[in-house]
């Protein structure tokens, strides 16, 4: 049986405004991971909206609270010469600065699993001259199909974010659209 989510103590700046119903097995895992794990890294001076979990020497999981949906995860794989970032979430805070804090100044390959706004908005943090962004043609088409969802998300974000943060998100979306022209 799913219920309204119980709180998890965190220092993340963002808060869920329309959370998914709680799935008990997922909640218990997140509660232990986020409140009691020594894998957790938090760099509020760089990105107060994200928690990082170092799962292996070369694997980081980056957690964001979902703004209109469930939590979002990005995955960073640190290779010998390059790194791959799988998904970029909403792009709140300094995602690129956070990545460079973790892996140094390596080339980053951004790979999006799909084109929903909560997976690609952070792509705008990465200069396409120095970062390869990989996305499928089907994914490109989905960007056009999600305009209504985007407007709904922006309206919800106005309840919890400052004008400066909202402008940053709008700028991010505009930059994402430019990548695919």
N, C-alpha and C positions, 0 to 999 in steps of 0.2 A: 504494500500500500504506500502510495506517495503522499507526502504532506508538505506543508510550507517549510522552507529551510530553517534549520536552527543556526544561530550565529556561529561563526568561526572567528576567533580573535586574530586580528591582522593590523598591520600598520599601513596597508595600501591606502592611498588617497581616495580612489574611486569606491563607490558602493553600488551594489546591485539595486536596480530600481524596479525591475520586473523579472524576478528570479524564476527559474524553472522549479517545478515541484521537486522536492528532495527525493533522491533515490538513496535509501539507507546505506547500501554498500559503498556507494561513491562518497557520501557524506562522511562516513567513518574514516575512509582512507584520507580524504582531504583534511579532516580535523586533525588526525595524527601527523600527517605530513606538514601541514601549515603551522601547527602550534608547537609541535614537539620534535621535529626532525632537525638533526645537525647538518642536513644537506642544504638547508635554506640559506640563501645569500640575499641581502637586501641592501640596495644602494640608493637611499632616498635622495641623496644629493645629485644623482644622475637621473634616476627615474623613480619617482615616488608612487607610480601606478603599477609597478611590476615586482613580483618576487621571482627569484631565480633558484633553481634546485640543481645542484651539480650531482648528476646521477652516476657518472663515470668520469674518468680523467678528461675525456674529450666529448662528453655529452651533457648539455644543459637543457633543462626544461624551464621555460619562462611562462609564468602564470599571470594572467590578467583577470580581474573580475569582469564578468560580462556586463555591458551597460543595459542592453535590452534582452539579453539571452543568458544562457548558462556561461560558466567560466570559459575562458579561452586560453589555449596553450600554444606557444611557439616552441620549436625545437631547434637547437643550435648544435651542429656537429663540427667539431674543431679538428680539421685535418692538418697534415704536416705543413702544407703551403697555403691552403685555402680553407674557408669555412663555408658551411651550408646552413642557411636559416630557412626552416620550413614553416611557412606562414608568418605573418607580421601583425596579426590582431588589428585593433583599431589604430594603433600607432600613437597612443597617448604617451606623453613623456618623451624622453630622449632615448629611443630604442637603439639607434646607431651608436650613441655614446655608451650605452649599456653593453652592447655587443663588443665594442672595442675594449671596454674595461675587462671583459672576460677573456678575450682571445688576442688582444693586441691589434696591430694594424695590418691584418691579412686581408686579401681579397675575399669578398663575401658573395656567395651565390644565393640569391633568394629564390625559393621554390614555393609556389602557392599550390596547396592541395585542391582548392577550387576558388572561385571568384566572389564568394560572398563578402560583403563589406567588412565583416568582422574577421576576415582572414587576410585581406589585401590592403587595408587602409594604411598600414605602417610601411608599405612599399615606398611611399614618398620620402621616407627618411634616407633612402639610398639613391645616390646619384647614378643614373643609368650609364654614365661614361665609365664608372669604376666598379659597377656591380652588374652582374647578369641576373635578370629577372626572368624566370621560366614560368610560363603559363600556357594552358592549352587553348586552342581556338574556341572550344566549347566554353571555356572559362571567360574568354573575351566577350562572347555573346551574352553571358550571364550579367556582366556589368551593366549592359543596357537594360536588362530586364529587372534590375533591382532598384531603379530610381524611386519607386514608391516606398520601398523598404528604407532606403536612404533618408527620405524625408521624414518618415516616422521615427527613425533613430535620432535624427538631428533634433526633432521636437522633444524627445525624451532626454537627450543630452543637455538641453537648455535648463533642465531642472537641477542638474548636479554639477555642471562645469561652468567655469568663468567664461566671459566673452572671448578672452585671449585663447583659451583652450579650444573653444568652439571654432574660432577662426582658423586655428591650426588644423583642425579636422577637415574643415571645408577646403582649405588649401591642399591638404593631403589627397582628398578625393579628386580635386581638379587635376593634380599632378598624375594620379593614377590613370585618369582618362587620357591624358596626353601620351602616356607610355604606349597606348594601343592604337594611336592614330597612324 
